[in-house]
Amino acid sequence: MTTFRPSLVLQPAPETDDPSDSRVRAVRALEETRRRIALENRLAADAPGLAPDSPHLRLAGRVAAALEGATLPPERRTAIVRHARELGVREFDAQLVIAVIQDRVRRGESLEDIIGPLEVLGRGTHGPRPSPFADLRIVLVGTALGLAVGGAVLLVRWLTGGG
């Protein structure tokens, strides 16, 4: 039996090898400009998903201050998650904030415009949560009304002798 060993190696396209290429610089500048415009549009629209005084943003600042390079030592992570619980942030959301901040630091992106990536976390925090029994209440009220109407119909039929 013969063994097939591929000897193909992926190589970048020759026109993008040189980061000093003016086209590559122009594309990067355009992407950065689009990202900044999108950020400004969200801020101008008063970003309904995440308030400026959001505990998620405070947590993001604390994570950024606690990083050593792009890593967060375990004892600091534990302290940040504990602090998140005190702020009323779920542990899952706290871990997500940590991951977003670490990812942006690893990629060399600015932490000044962190509202966009964290906006999804604030969507469920605007109003009071409906009671988990709200649907049950509707079903019970409907059932009670149905039984009352049915009982009234049976009573009328019995009283009129329509049995």
N, CA and C of each residue as an Amber inpcrd file, in Angstrom:
protein
   489
   0.8390000  -1.1680000   0.0000000   0.0000000   0.0000000   0.0000000
   0.8890000   1.2380000   0.0000000   0.5660000   2.2050000  -0.8420000
   1.3770000   3.4170000  -0.9430000   0.8120000   4.4890000  -0.0280000
   1.6710000   5.3170000   0.4330000   1.2770000   6.4240000   1.2900000
   1.3500000   7.7140000   0.4860000   0.2850000   8.4770000   0.5360000
   0.2520000   9.7470000  -0.1790000   0.5370000  10.8630000   0.8120000
   1.5560000  11.6250000   0.5650000   1.9020000  12.7570000   1.4170000
   1.8560000  14.0270000   0.5940000   0.8950000  14.8680000   0.8620000
   0.8150000  16.1010000   0.0830000   1.9720000  17.0250000   0.4400000
   2.4990000  17.6730000  -0.5590000   3.6150000  18.5920000  -0.3130000
   3.2070000  20.0310000  -0.6150000   1.9110000  20.2750000  -0.6280000
   1.4300000  21.6250000  -0.9010000   1.4670000  22.4540000   0.3790000
   1.8930000  23.6840000   0.2440000   1.9480000  24.6120000   1.3640000
   1.2230000  25.8820000   0.9420000   0.3200000  26.3600000   1.7910000
  -0.3890000  27.5950000   1.4780000   0.5510000  28.7770000   1.5900000
   0.5080000  29.6270000   0.6000000   1.3500000  30.8270000   0.5700000
   0.4410000  32.0210000   0.3340000   0.7300000  33.1600000   0.9510000
  -0.0840000  34.3440000   0.6840000   0.0990000  34.8060000  -0.7510000
  -0.8980000  35.5040000  -1.2590000  -0.8220000  36.0150000  -2.6240000
   0.3440000  36.9910000  -2.7320000   1.0430000  36.9940000  -3.8450000
   2.2270000  37.8390000  -3.9670000   1.9460000  39.3310000  -3.8050000
   0.7590000  39.8020000  -4.2380000   0.5160000  41.2310000  -4.1430000
   0.2570000  41.6920000  -2.7080000  -0.0210000  40.7620000  -1.7610000
  -0.2540000  41.1720000  -0.3830000   0.9080000  40.8170000   0.5340000
   2.0090000  40.3270000  -0.0400000   3.1560000  39.9900000   0.7950000
   3.7370000  41.2160000   1.4790000   3.7920000  42.3120000   0.7770000
   4.4640000  43.5010000   1.2760000   3.4560000  44.4290000   1.9400000
   3.5250000  44.5730000   3.2850000   2.5750000  45.4560000   3.9470000
   2.7580000  46.9170000   3.5540000   3.8600000  47.2320000   2.8900000
   4.0570000  48.6140000   2.4560000   3.3620000  48.8890000   1.1320000
   2.7540000  47.8800000   0.5560000   2.0140000  48.0450000  -0.6820000
   0.8820000  49.0540000  -0.4470000   0.7710000  50.0310000  -1.3110000
  -0.2020000  51.1050000  -1.1070000  -1.6400000  50.5910000  -1.1340000
  -1.9130000  49.5660000  -1.9200000  -3.2670000  49.0250000  -1.9760000
  -3.6420000  48.3630000  -0.6560000  -2.7310000  47.6310000  -0.0610000
  -2.9870000  46.9790000   1.2210000  -3.2250000  48.0340000   2.2990000
  -2.4000000  49.0700000   2.3040000  -2.5810000  50.1560000   3.2850000
  -3.9220000  50.8470000   3.0860000  -4.3190000  51.0480000   1.8350000
  -5.5860000  51.7180000   1.5570000  -6.7680000  50.8790000   2.0330000
  -6.7040000  49.5760000   1.8040000  -7.7860000  48.6880000   2.2480000
  -7.8760000  48.6910000   3.7680000  -6.7390000  48.6190000   4.4340000
  -6.7410000  48.6410000   5.9100000  -7.2840000  49.9600000   6.4330000
  -6.8880000  51.0590000   5.8110000  -7.3800000  52.3690000   6.2430000
  -8.8930000  52.4670000   6.0310000  -9.3770000  51.9350000   4.9180000
 -10.8100000  51.9520000   4.6460000 -11.5740000  51.1200000   5.6700000
 -11.0550000  49.9360000   6.0030000 -11.7080000  49.0970000   7.0140000
 -11.7420000  49.7960000   8.3660000 -10.6510000  50.4340000   8.7380000
 -10.5940000  51.1640000  10.0140000 -11.5880000  52.3220000  10.0100000
 -11.6680000  53.0310000   8.9020000 -12.6000000  54.1500000   8.7970000
 -14.0370000  53.6620000   8.8950000 -14.3570000  52.5840000   8.2200000
 -15.7160000  52.0380000   8.2910000 -16.0700000  51.6120000   9.7080000
 -15.1020000  51.0040000  10.3930000 -15.3440000  50.5720000  11.7700000
 -15.6040000  51.7740000  12.6700000 -14.8210000  52.8200000  12.4970000
 -15.0040000  54.0320000  13.3070000 -16.3440000  54.7060000  13.0020000
 -16.7380000  54.7310000  11.7380000 -18.0230000  55.3360000  11.3630000
 -19.1700000  54.5430000  11.9800000 -19.0720000  53.2200000  11.9210000
 -20.1130000  52.3850000  12.5210000 -20.2070000  52.6440000  14.0260000
 -19.0610000  52.8040000  14.6760000 -19.0480000  53.1000000  16.1110000
 -19.7280000  54.4360000  16.3770000 -19.3770000  55.4480000  15.6180000
 -19.9760000  56.7660000  15.8170000 -21.4790000  56.7260000  15.5700000
 -21.9040000  55.9730000  14.5780000 -23.3450000  55.8530000  14.3160000
 -24.0650000  55.2140000  15.4980000 -23.4560000  54.1790000  16.0800000
 -24.0780000  53.5430000  17.2490000 -24.1380000  54.5060000  18.4220000
 -23.0610000  55.2380000  18.6260000 -23.0360000  56.1890000  19.7340000
 -24.0310000  57.3260000  19.5010000 -24.1320000  57.7840000  18.2530000
 -25.0620000  58.8640000  17.9430000 -26.5040000  58.4100000  18.1050000
 -26.7570000  57.1360000  17.8690000 -28.1130000  56.6020000  18.0190000
 -28.4070000  56.2590000  19.4730000 -27.5090000  56.6140000  20.3510000
 -27.6490000  56.3820000  21.7920000 -27.6900000  54.9100000  22.1290000
 -26.9800000  54.1020000  21.3900000 -26.7910000  52.6640000  21.6030000
 -27.7440000  52.0800000  22.6360000 -28.9480000  51.6900000  22.2120000
 -29.9420000  51.2290000  23.1680000 -29.5590000  49.9580000  23.9100000
 -28.5720000  49.2210000  23.4180000 -28.2420000  47.9570000  24.0420000
 -27.3860000  48.0570000  25.2820000 -26.6110000  49.1280000  25.4250000
 -25.6720000  49.1980000  26.5370000 -25.5490000  50.6420000  27.0060000
 -25.9720000  50.9100000  28.2140000 -25.9080000  52.2560000  28.7700000
 -24.4640000  52.5870000  29.1550000 -24.1030000  53.8790000  29.1220000
 -22.7330000  54.2660000  29.4800000 -22.3490000  53.8820000  30.9100000
 -23.3340000  53.7830000  31.7940000 -23.0350000  53.4010000  33.1770000
 -23.2790000  51.9160000  33.4240000 -23.2580000  51.1290000  32.3580000
 -23.5180000  49.6970000  32.4440000 -22.4550000  48.9920000  33.2900000
 -22.8650000  48.0170000  34.1040000 -21.8750000  47.2640000  34.8730000
 -20.9440000  46.4670000  33.9670000 -21.4020000  46.1280000  32.7510000
 -20.5420000  45.4050000  31.8170000 -19.3540000  46.2740000  31.3960000
 -19.6000000  47.5690000  31.2010000 -18.5020000  48.4680000  30.8290000
 -17.5320000  48.6750000  31.9930000 -18.0770000  48.7870000  33.2010000
 -17.1980000  48.9060000  34.3680000 -16.3460000  47.6540000  34.5210000
 -16.9700000  46.5080000  34.2720000 -16.2440000  45.2440000  34.3480000
 -15.1620000  45.1790000  33.2680000 -15.4700000  45.6590000  32.0720000
 -14.4900000  45.6590000  30.9770000 -13.2680000  46.5070000  31.3490000
 -13.5040000  47.6420000  31.9780000 -12.3860000  48.4780000  32.4220000
 -11.5340000  47.7780000  33.4550000 -12.1820000  47.0760000  34.3440000
 -11.4350000  46.3490000  35.3810000 -10.6160000  45.2100000  34.7710000
 -11.1960000  44.5300000  33.7780000 -10.4790000  43.4470000  33.1020000
  -9.2550000  44.0140000  32.3910000  -9.4340000  45.1200000  31.6640000
  -8.3170000  45.7230000  30.9280000  -7.1850000  46.1200000  31.8710000
  -7.5340000  46.6180000  33.0510000  -6.5070000  47.0120000  34.0180000
  -5.7960000  45.8080000  34.6280000  -6.4770000  44.6680000  34.6920000
  -5.9110000  43.4860000  35.3470000  -5.0810000  42.6140000  34.4090000
  -5.1420000  42.8760000  33.1170000  -4.4150000  42.0340000  32.1640000
  -2.9120000  42.2050000  32.3000000  -2.2250000  41.1040000  32.0960000
  -0.7650000  41.1140000  31.9700000  -0.4750000  40.7380000  30.5260000
  -0.2830000  41.7370000  29.6930000  -0.2050000  41.4830000  28.2590000
  -1.6030000  41.1600000  27.7870000  -1.7810000  39.9690000  27.2390000
  -3.1160000  39.5390000  26.8190000  -3.6510000  38.4310000  27.7100000
  -2.9580000  38.1320000  28.7920000  -3.4080000  37.0540000  29.6750000
  -3.9120000  37.6200000  30.9940000  -4.8040000  36.8770000  31.5890000
  -5.3660000  37.2440000  32.8740000  -5.0650000  36.1110000  33.8490000
  -4.2310000  36.3800000  34.8470000  -3.9030000  35.3220000  35.8080000
  -5.1630000  34.7930000  36.5070000  -5.1650000  33.5070000  36.8550000
  -6.3650000  32.8880000  37.4380000  -6.8810000  33.5900000  38.6950000
  -5.9910000  34.0560000  39.5600000  -6.4660000  34.7030000  40.7860000
  -7.1660000  36.0270000  40.4730000  -6.6720000  36.7470000  39.4610000
  -7.3340000  37.9900000  39.0700000  -8.6710000  37.7010000  38.3890000
  -8.7180000  36.6380000  37.5930000  -9.9740000  36.2480000  36.9380000
 -11.0320000  35.9300000  37.9930000 -10.6410000  35.1840000  39.0160000
 -11.5720000  34.8330000  40.0850000 -12.0820000  36.0860000  40.7860000
 -11.1760000  37.0220000  41.0660000 -11.5750000  38.2640000  41.7270000
 -12.5180000  39.0800000  40.8400000 -12.2550000  39.0980000  39.5430000
 -13.1130000  39.8530000  38.6200000 -14.4950000  39.2190000  38.5340000
 -14.5660000  37.8980000  38.4760000 -15.8680000  37.2230000  38.4180000
 -16.6370000  37.4740000  39.7180000 -15.9470000  37.4670000  40.8400000
 -16.5950000  37.7550000  42.1230000 -17.1430000  39.1920000  42.1150000
 -16.3430000  40.1250000  41.6120000 -16.7690000  41.5190000  41.5250000
 -17.9640000  41.6520000  40.5760000 -17.9650000  40.8780000  39.5050000
 -19.0750000  40.9160000  38.5500000 -20.3840000  40.5040000  39.2270000
 -20.3150000  39.4670000  40.0500000 -21.5200000  39.0370000  40.7770000
 -22.0220000  40.1580000  41.6820000 -21.0930000  40.8860000  42.3170000
 -21.4800000  42.0080000  43.1700000 -22.1510000  43.1150000  42.3640000
 -21.7280000  43.2720000  41.0940000 -22.3320000  44.2840000  40.2200000
 -23.6610000  43.8180000  39.6400000 -23.9900000  42.5330000  39.8190000
 -25.2240000  41.9970000  39.2750000 -25.0690000  41.4000000  37.8890000
 -23.8340000  41.1260000  37.4890000 -23.5630000  40.5390000  36.1840000
 -23.4410000  39.0330000  36.3590000 -24.1140000  38.2870000  35.4690000
 -24.0300000  36.8280000  35.5450000 -22.5980000  36.3680000  35.2790000
 -22.2410000  35.2090000  35.8130000 -20.8900000  34.6920000  35.6310000
 -20.5840000  34.4530000  34.1530000 -21.5550000  33.9390000  33.4060000
 -21.3540000  33.7040000  31.9770000 -21.0240000  35.0120000  31.2640000
 -21.7920000  36.0710000  31.5640000 -21.5350000  37.3690000  30.9420000
 -20.1670000  37.9140000  31.3400000 -19.7730000  37.6970000  32.5880000
 -18.4610000  38.1550000  33.0370000 -17.3450000  37.4500000  32.2680000
 -17.4860000  36.1510000  32.0770000 -16.4830000  35.4020000  31.3180000
 -16.4540000  35.8790000  29.8670000 -17.6100000  36.2240000  29.3320000
 -17.6780000  36.7270000  27.9620000 -16.9970000  38.0870000  27.8380000
 -17.1980000  38.9580000  28.8020000 -16.5210000  40.2580000  28.8060000
 -15.0110000  40.0500000  28.8490000 -14.5620000  39.1430000  29.6950000
 -13.1220000  38.8490000  29.7910000 -12.6050000  38.3630000  28.4460000
 -13.3340000  37.4610000  27.8060000 -12.8930000  36.9210000  26.5140000
 -12.8370000  38.0040000  25.4440000 -13.8170000  38.8960000  25.4260000
 -13.8360000  39.9680000  24.4260000 -12.6370000  40.8950000  24.6210000
 -12.3790000  41.2770000  25.8480000 -11.2540000  42.1830000  26.1210000
  -9.9320000  41.5070000  25.7650000  -9.7510000  40.2550000  26.1760000
  -8.5050000  39.5430000  25.8520000  -8.3340000  39.4180000  24.3440000
  -9.3980000  39.1250000  23.6290000  -9.3110000  38.9800000  22.1810000
  -8.9090000  40.2940000  21.5190000  -9.4850000  41.3900000  21.9690000
  -9.1380000  42.6910000  21.3790000  -7.6830000  43.0430000  21.6720000
  -7.2020000  42.7240000  22.8590000  -5.8040000  43.0000000  23.1880000
  -4.8820000  42.1310000  22.3420000  -5.2280000  40.8530000  22.1850000
  -4.3990000  39.9620000  21.3580000  -4.3020000  40.4450000  19.9220000
  -5.4250000  40.9900000  19.3920000  -5.4290000  41.4610000  18.0090000
  -4.9000000  42.8800000  17.8700000  -4.5640000  43.5030000  18.9780000
  -4.0150000  44.8470000  18.9330000  -5.0570000  45.9210000  18.6670000
  -6.3200000  45.6380000  18.9490000  -7.3790000  46.6150000  18.7290000
  -7.5440000  47.5100000  19.9450000  -8.0780000  48.6820000  19.6950000
  -8.2750000  49.6610000  20.7550000  -9.3890000  49.2120000  21.6990000
  -9.2300000  49.5430000  22.9660000 -10.2660000  49.2380000  23.9500000
 -11.1590000  50.4480000  24.1860000 -10.8920000  51.5540000  23.4860000
 -11.6840000  52.7610000  23.6730000 -13.1040000  52.6040000  23.1370000
 -13.2830000  51.8020000  22.1050000 -14.5900000  51.6530000  21.4800000
 -15.1700000  50.2660000  21.7530000 -15.2190000  49.9130000  23.0120000
 -15.6220000  48.5660000  23.4000000 -17.1410000  48.4020000  23.4620000
 -17.8900000  49.4950000  23.3370000 -19.3500000  49.4160000  23.4460000
 -19.9320000  48.4800000  22.3970000 -19.4520000  48.5670000  21.1650000
 -19.9920000  47.7330000  20.0920000 -19.9400000  46.2480000  20.4010000
 -18.7570000  45.6980000  20.6910000 -18.6890000  44.2590000  20.9690000
 -19.4600000  43.8290000  22.2190000 -19.6220000  44.7220000  23.1860000
 -20.3220000  44.3490000  24.4180000 -21.8080000  44.6940000  24.3730000
 -22.2550000  45.3100000  23.2870000 -23.6380000  45.7640000  23.2090000
 -24.6350000  44.6210000  23.3700000 -24.3010000  43.4620000  22.8720000
 -25.2160000  42.3260000  22.9530000 -25.5050000  41.9310000  24.4030000
 -24.5980000  42.2320000  25.3120000 -24.8020000  41.8630000  26.7090000
 -25.8630000  42.7160000  27.3870000 -26.0560000  43.9360000  26.9180000
 -26.9910000  44.8380000  27.5780000 -28.4150000  44.7100000  27.0980000
 -28.6830000  43.9230000  26.0800000 -30.0190000  43.8720000  25.4890000
 -31.0780000  43.3420000  26.4450000 -30.7350000  42.4170000  27.2980000
 -31.7430000  41.8340000  28.1740000 -31.8790000  42.5360000  29.5010000
 -31.2140000  43.6730000  29.6980000 -31.1920000  44.2840000  31.0170000
 -32.0100000  45.5560000  31.1060000 -32.8610000  45.8820000  30.1060000
 -33.5280000  47.1740000  30.1220000 -34.7650000  47.2340000  30.9860000
 -35.6090000  46.2730000  30.9130000 -36.8430000  46.3430000  31.6770000
 -36.9220000  45.2230000  32.6730000 -37.9520000  45.2790000  33.5140000
 -38.1140000  44.1740000  34.4500000 -38.4690000  42.9060000  33.6860000
 -37.9120000  41.8410000  34.1390000 -38.1900000  40.5660000  33.4740000
 -39.6080000  40.1220000  33.7940000 -40.2970000  39.5610000  32.7980000
 -41.6400000  39.0690000  33.0910000 -41.5610000  37.8800000  34.0440000
 -42.5930000  37.7500000  34.8320000 -42.6490000  36.6510000  35.7830000
 -42.6760000  35.3260000  35.0290000 -41.9670000  34.3160000  35.5260000
 -42.0140000  33.0210000  34.8500000 -43.4070000  32.3990000  34.9090000
 -44.2570000  32.9240000  35.7840000 -45.6120000  32.3890000  35.9140000
 -46.6300000  33.2120000  35.1280000 -46.1820000  34.2030000  34.3430000
 -47.1090000  35.0500000  33.5890000 -47.9370000  34.2130000  32.6260000
 -47.3200000  33.3060000  31.8980000 -48.0580000  32.4600000  30.9660000
 -49.0050000  31.5300000  31.7130000 -48.5790000  31.0180000  32.8560000
 -49.4270000  30.1350000  33.6540000 -50.6570000  30.8840000  34.1470000
 -50.4750000  32.1380000  34.5250000 -51.6080000  32.9390000  34.9860000
 -52.6380000  33.1050000  33.8750000 -52.1640000  33.3540000  32.6710000
 -53.0750000  33.5210000  31.5340000 -53.8670000  32.2340000  31.3040000
 -53.1940000  31.1030000  31.3700000 -53.8680000  29.8150000  31.1750000
 -54.8940000  29.5800000  32.2860000 -54.5240000  29.8700000  33.5200000
 -55.4570000  29.6630000  34.6340000 -56.6660000  30.5780000  34.5270000
 -56.4590000  31.8300000  34.1660000 -57.5790000  32.7610000  34.0210000
 -58.4870000  32.2950000  32.8850000 -57.9090000  31.8780000  31.7780000
 -58.7040000  31.3830000  30.6590000 -59.5090000  30.1490000  31.0430000
 -58.8900000  29.2540000  31.7670000 -59.5750000  28.0400000  32.2150000
 -60.7150000  28.3840000  33.1580000 -60.4610000  29.2940000  34.0810000
 -61.5050000  29.6900000  35.0330000 -62.6780000  30.3390000  34.3130000
 -62.4020000  31.2090000  33.3470000 -63.4780000  31.8430000  32.5900000
 -64.2660000  30.8070000  31.7870000 -63.5620000  29.8780000  31.1780000
 -64.2280000  28.8240000  30.4160000 -65.1340000  27.9830000  31.2890000
 -64.6420000  27.6140000  32.4630000 -65.4610000  26.8150000  33.3870000
 -66.6610000  27.6140000  33.8760000 -66.4730000  28.9180000  34.1280000
 -67.5850000  29.7520000  34.5910000 -68.6620000  29.8560000  33.5160000
 -68.2630000  30.0750000  32.2710000 -69.2300000  30.1750000  31.1770000
 -69.9370000  28.8260000  30.9900000 -69.1560000  27.7530000  30.9990000
 -69.7650000  26.4230000  30.8580000 -70.7350000  26.1240000  31.9820000
 -70.3710000  26.4780000  33.2140000 -71.2640000  26.2720000  34.3600000
 -72.5140000  27.1040000  34.2440000 -72.3850000  28.3430000  33.7750000
 -73.5560000  29.2060000  33.6060000 -74.4920000  28.6410000  32.5450000
 -73.9490000  28.1270000  31.4620000 -74.7700000  27.5290000  30.4030000
 -75.5030000  26.3090000  30.9380000 -74.8120000  25.4610000  31.6680000
 -75.4610000  24.2650000  32.2440000 -76.5510000  24.6590000  33.2460000
 -76.3030000  25.6920000  34.0520000 -77.2990000  26.1460000  35.0200000
 -78.5440000  26.6580000  34.3320000 -78.3590000  27.4460000  33.2600000
 -79.5020000  27.9730000  32.5200000 -80.2930000  26.8430000  31.8720000
 -79.6080000  25.8660000  31.2990000 -80.2940000  24.7290000  30.6780000
 -81.0560000  23.9280000  31.7230000 -80.4990000  23.7520000  32.9000000
 -81.1590000  22.9780000  33.9560000 -82.3890000  23.7320000  34.4610000
 -82.2490000  25.0650000  34.6390000 -83.3790000  25.8600000  35.1490000
 -84.5200000  25.9280000  34.1370000 -84.1860000  25.9350000  32.8500000
 -85.2400000  26.0190000  31.8330000 -85.7630000  24.6540000  31.4370000
 -85.2090000  23.6100000  31.9840000 -85.6770000  22.2600000  31.7080000
 -85.2480000  21.7560000  30.3460000 -84.1910000  22.3020000  29.8070000
 -83.7360000  21.9180000  28.4890000 -82.7230000  20.7810000  28.5170000
 -82.5930000  20.0800000  29.5880000 -81.7200000  19.0670000  29.9470000
 -80.9980000  18.2370000  29.1120000
